[in-house]
């Protein structure tokens, strides 16, 4: 499993006060009531990188 680091350049607006990572093997759908504050907005290219990595976890195993 490979976590994907978030760099300052990955944010269109907002950010994190310390180094953060995206974990493509974890898919979550938080309820609106669980969101305390917005952290910002990420570059589309970063989001696509995470989606591409996520898809590798969803692919069925290859049979030999």
C-alpha positions, 0 to 999 in steps of 0.5 A, spaced: 500 500 500 502 506 498 500 513 501 500 519 496 503 525 500 499 532 499 504 537 497 502 545 498 502 545 490 496 540 490 492 545 493 488 550 489 485 553 496 486 551 503 491 546 505 493 542 512 498 545 517 502 539 517 504 533 512 498 529 510 497 523 505 491 520 501 490 513 502 487 510 496 485 504 499 480 507 504 474 510 500 469 514 505 463 518 504 462 522 510 455 525 512 454 532 512 453 533 519 460 530 520 464 535 517 466 541 521 470 545 517 472 545 509 479 544 509 480 547 501 480 544 494 485 540 491 488 540 484 484 536 479 491 532 477 492 530 484 485 527 485 486 523 478 492 521 481 488 518 487 482 515 483 487 512 479 491 508 485 484 507 488 482 503 481 488 498 482 485 496 489 478 495 485 481 491 479 479 483 480 485 479 481 489 476 475 488 469 473 494 466 470 
